[in-house]
């Protein structure tokens, strides 16, 4: 079974530029999560989708971050404009259930904003 | 507000001995707990979980203990192996997953 795929693996951009990350969850997984992990901290939820609907986006900085999950499969996370403090690893995860009992993570995208 | 805490940033253990990683949480409404293992440059990998209706779950060398009255869980690895060297995150589940800050385990050959 293929795992969660993310791209790119690494991205370096200047502040005020925009960037987009892509995630392809495990086939058949209805729930998709985007997490932000800052160095030395645990992953923090940005947004959770159930199929193509948003379940929780309370911690998404909506003035600069946006995410979509068209057709309930792939998802993109965008930052526009980026700030220095957005430097982090962005992790995508998926789950076959909606009950938050398991989540399978991709390798992440390491973003550096300079 | 950190709802899940791992107070030990690092732990070193001799190969063959027991590794004990600890985690505390603040919200008594959490109903599911998980441990993840993370190698450098990789995403977290699910290791073991436990429901709040249980106090112990075992899977091979890994055992998770849950003490609800103390709001504490621990992961025991016996015997520890060099390949277990990684960062371990505990997570608690409510309306979402809440992660601790991780404990870096080093198993010394």
Boltz contact constraints between the chains, C-beta under 6 A:
constraints:
  - contact:
      token1: [A, 41]
      token2: [B, 101]
      max_distance: 6.0
  - contact:
      token1: [A, 42]
      token2: [B, 89]
      max_distance: 6.0
  - contact:
      token1: [A, 42]
      token2: [B, 99]
      max_distance: 6.0
  - contact:
      token1: [A, 42]
      token2: [B, 100]
      max_distance: 6.0
  - contact:
      token1: [A, 42]
      token2: [B, 101]
      max_distance: 6.0
  - contact:
      token1: [A, 43]
      token2: [B, 99]
      max_distance: 6.0
  - contact:
      token1: [A, 45]
      token2: [B, 96]
      max_distance: 6.0
  - contact:
      token1: [A, 56]
      token2: [B, 96]
      max_distance: 6.0
  - contact:
      token1: [A, 91]
      token2: [B, 43]
      max_distance: 6.0
  - contact:
      token1: [A, 100]
      token2: [B, 93]
      max_distance: 6.0
  - contact:
      token1: [A, 100]
      token2: [B, 97]
      max_distance: 6.0
  - contact:
      token1: [A, 101]
      token2: [B, 32]
      max_distance: 6.0
  - contact:
      token1: [A, 105]
      token2: [B, 43]
      max_distance: 6.0
  - contact:
      token1: [A, 105]
      token2: [B, 44]
      max_distance: 6.0
  - contact:
      token1: [A, 106]
      token2: [B, 43]
      max_distance: 6.0
  - contact:
      token1: [A, 107]
      token2: [B, 42]
      max_distance: 6.0
  - contact:
      token1: [A, 107]
      token2: [B, 43]
      max_distance: 6.0
  - contact:
      token1: [A, 108]
      token2: [B, 43]
      max_distance: 6.0
